[in-house]
């Protein structure tokens, strides 16, 4: 019986963390998609990495801290510098 309760609790925690990361992705998308990479730099600070792609676009990586938790954000931009997609990770404290 105790094993079943532990499994249910772990499943709930896992599902809650997924929802939280989806919330962060949605928030970042709303804030930055369709905007120039300079907006992300103003908000998140100096990029920790930047790679230019063969088509003239770029992938920009940021590391920031939210409430002491390390957050990792990566944005993909077209040749004009307009953000079209992103990936987000880090410690669970980053998720909304």
Secondary structure, 3 states (H helix, E strand, C coil): CHHHHHHHHHHHHHHHHHHHHHHHHHHHHHHHCCCEHHHHHHHHCCCCEEEECCCCCEEEEEEEEECCEEEEEEEEECCCCEEEEEEEEECHHHCC
